[in-house]
Amino acid sequence: MFFSNLCLFSKVRKYKNIKMNKIITAILTLIISIYLICCDRTPTLEVTSEPSGAKVILDGKEIGITPIKIQPSPGEHRLMVAKLGYYGAAANIPAKIDDIDELKLNLKRISTEDMIKIPAGPFLMGSSDEEITKVVRDLGGGELGPDVGWFAAERPQHEASVEEFYIDKYEVTNEKYKAFVEAVGKPTPRDWEGGTYPEGKGDHPVVYVSWEDANEYCHWVGKRLPTETEWEKAARGTDARIWPWGNTFDITKCNVESWEGSGSTPVGSYPDGVSPYGVYDMAGNVWEWTDSWYDAYPGSDHTTTEFGKKVRVLRGGSWYHYNSLGPIGARCASRDRAVPQSISYVAGFRCAIGVDELAE
C-alpha cells in the first residue's frame, strides 16, 4: 500500500513537473519573441526600378536585382541600380529610414550618339609571321626579335567573328569619370587631388583605374567593357592592317612618345589615326581594359602560367612604352595583361554594347 501510494505520488509530481516545464518554456518563448521584436529596429526598405531587373549595388557591393527588400545597417549608405542599355541611377539612403517604405529609381535608355557601330562578321585576328617580321625590321625594338615572347600570345593569326556592336568613339575621360565618382560616391583615382582630376586634363583619358573600376563605370552608363575580339575588329577592320590607319607606322597619327616625361593627350587629338570605322586613339595614348581573360588563341601551342581566368587583357598601347617596346606595343594585335585589381598611370578604358543588348 505504501509502495502504491508512493508510485502515485511520484506520477503526480512528475506530471506537475512536466506541466510546469511546458509553462516555463511557453513563457520563455514569449519573452524571447517580444525581445526580438523590440530589438529588431532596422526597418525594411523595398528597392524597385523602372524597368525592373536592374542590378542593386549598395556601398559598392552588388546585393541583388530589383525589386529587392533590404535592411541597411545603421548609418548612411549609397545605393546604385544599373541595367544594360540604361543609364544608372543612384540615391543616398539616410541614417534613419523609418518613414521610407519604398525607394523607386527610374532608368533612362542610353544614347549611342558618341559611339561607333561595328558591323557583324569575320575578320583576321592576331599576328602573322610576316607581320611580325616586317614590324621588327621596320621599327627595330632593341632586344625584340621575331621569336620574342611578346609576340607568342598573338599567334597564330586566325579568323574570328563578332556580332554587331557599338564601341565608344573615345576613351573615357577624366570629366566623364568624375560624374560617375560623384554619383556613386566612389573614391577618386590616385592622381586626383581635392576630389577632382589634375587641372587642364578633363578631356584626357582617365587612368589609375582597375579593371574592376572600369567595369563598374561601364555598368553605371548602361554599357560594358568590350571583349578583346570586339576591340581588335574595331581597331583594324577586316583587312588585317597592322595599325588602325594602315601598315606603315606614322608617329604623327598616334601618341606613342615613348619617354617618361611625356603623357596622355586629349582624346580625339589624332583624327588622321582613326580606325577604319572612325574610332579614335586605338593606338597609343593609354592601354585599354577589355572584358576578356588572357588565354591562348585557337591553334596556339604557346603556354604560360598566366593563361586562364587570372589576368585581364589590355589593348592598344600607350604614350609610354617599356623594355624597348616602342610603338610595337601600339599595334592592333598587340596584347598586354594585368590582374583585375591593378592600376597604372598608362591604363584606361572605353565602353561597348551589343546592338541586341540595347533597350527596346
C-alpha positions, -999 to +999 in steps of 0.1 A: +000+000+000+028+023+009+046+014-023+014+021-044+009+055-028+045+063-033+042+054-070+011+075-073+028+104-056+057+101-079+034+101-110+016+132-098+048+150-091+062+140-125+030+153-142+032+186-123+069+189-133+061+183-170+033+208-169+054+233-151+082+228-177+058+235-205+045+266-188+081+279-183+090+270-219+060+289-232+068+320-210+104+320-221+094+317-258+070+346-254+097+367-237+123+360-264+098+368-292+089+401-276+126+409-271+134+401-307+106+422-320+116+451-298+152+449-306+148+445-344+145+482-351+161+480-386+133+489-410+129+471-443+133+492-475+120+479-508+141+490-537+124+490-571+133+503-606+116+511-638+124+489-657+129+462-631+157+436-632+184+461-625+215+453-605+214+468-570+248+479-557+250+491-520+281+508-510+300+494-540+288+458-534+263+441-556+235+426-535+208+415-560+184+428-586+152+449-584+127+445-569+145+437-536+139+443-499+169+453-479+177+461-443+206+485-443+227+487-412+227+519-391+242+549-408+242+565-443+246+544-474+249+550-512+228+528-534+230+524-572+209+505-597+223+496-631+209+478-661+225+471-695+211+496-721+201+522-694+219+549-676+224+540-639+206+558-611+219+565-576+204+576-543+216+583-507+200+562-480+198+584-449+207+571-414+170+570-404+146+555-429+117+548-405+094+569-427+105+554-460+090+521-472+100+521-509+128+536-530+120+537-567+145+547-593+137+554-629+163+544-655+167+562-688+177+545-721+213+552-731+222+571-762+247+558-788+255+593-801+292+591-790+296+555-801+306+538-834+287+509-848+309+480-858+294+455-883+290+418-876+311+393-894+345+377-896+380+393-896+416+382-892+427+384-856+462+382-842+496+385-859+510+365-889+547+356-891+550+381-920+536+409-900+559+403-870+590+401-893+580+434-910+574+452-878+607+442-862+626+450-895+609+484-898+610+495-862+638+475-845+629+473-809+662+466-791+662+431-778+629+423-796+631+397-824+605+377-844+605+350-818+604+371-787+578+361-760+559+393-765+546+381-799+539+345-789+504+352-774+494+369-807+499+338-827+485+322-848+466+347-868+431+333-872+396+341-883+374+355-856+339+369-857+317+393-838+281+402-836+271+438-844+280+461-816+288+497-806+320+510-791+328+544-776+344+567-802+368+580-775+384+567-743+366+575-711+378+609-699+385+623-665+355+646-668+331+617-675+346+596-648+342+624-623+304+624-629+304+587-621+325+592-589+302+619-577+270+600-585+280+568-567+303+581-540+333+562-553+369+571-543+388+591-569+418+579-589+452+583-571+464+612-593+434+633-584+435+659-556+407+676-537+381+653-553+389+663-589+413+655-617+445+674-625+439+709-638+435+711-676+431+673-680+393+670-681+394+658-717+423+634-711+417+596-706+412+587-670+440+565-656+448+547-624+416+527-628+415+490-622+395+466-643+370+465-615+367+503-616+363+503-654+337+475-653+317+494-626+317+526-646+305+507-677+276+493-658+268+528-645+264+542-680+245+511-691+273+495-712+300+470-707+337+466-715+344+453-750+358+418-755+393+418-770+378+403-801+355+433-804+383+457-796+406+443-823+380+444-850+370+480-842+407+488-844+418+471-876+387+463-896+387+433-920+420+438-939+444+427-911+461+461-911+489+465-885+479+499-871+444+515-872+454+536-902+474+511-922+505+490-924+532+517-921+539+533-887+534+571-885+543+589-854+520+618-864+489+596-862+492+585-825+505+593-791+534+570-786+562+594-775+579+565-756+596+586-729+588+590-693+585+628-694+555+630-718+520+619-711+485+615-724+468+638-748+432+649-750+410+622-766+405+626-803+438+645-809+448+624-838+420+624-865+443+610-891+449+579-870+414+567-866+404+531-873+386+521-905+353+526-887+363+560-872+373+550-837+399+573-821+431+566-801+432+528-806+470+531-810+487+548-781+476+573-755+466+547-729+462+510-727+426+499-725+410+473-704+389+446-721+364+422-707+385+392-718+407+368-698+442+364-711+444+330-728+459+312-758+444+317-793+429+287-811+456+265-826+484+280-804+510+258-787+522+287-765+517+281-728+522+303-698+511+302-662+491+335-668+466+318-691+432+310-677+409+332-656+438+350-638+446+382-656+426+405-679+436+417-714+446+453-722+448+466-757+462+495-778+495+505-762+501+539-746+521+571-747+549+554-728+564+520-736+588+499-717+615+474-723+624+490-757+590+480-770+583+514-786+553+517-810+553+479-815+530+477-784+505+500-802+497+476-830+461+464-834+471+429-825+493+436-795+482+422-762+491+431-726+476+418-694+472+426-657+453+414-626+418+430-624+428+449-592+459+466-606+461+503-616+486+521-638+493+556-650+491+543-685+459+523-684+423+535-690+393+521-709+363+526-732+329+510-732+309+489-756+274+474-760+259+449-784+232+460-808+210+433-793+217+445-758+202+479-763+169+487-746+139+483-769 
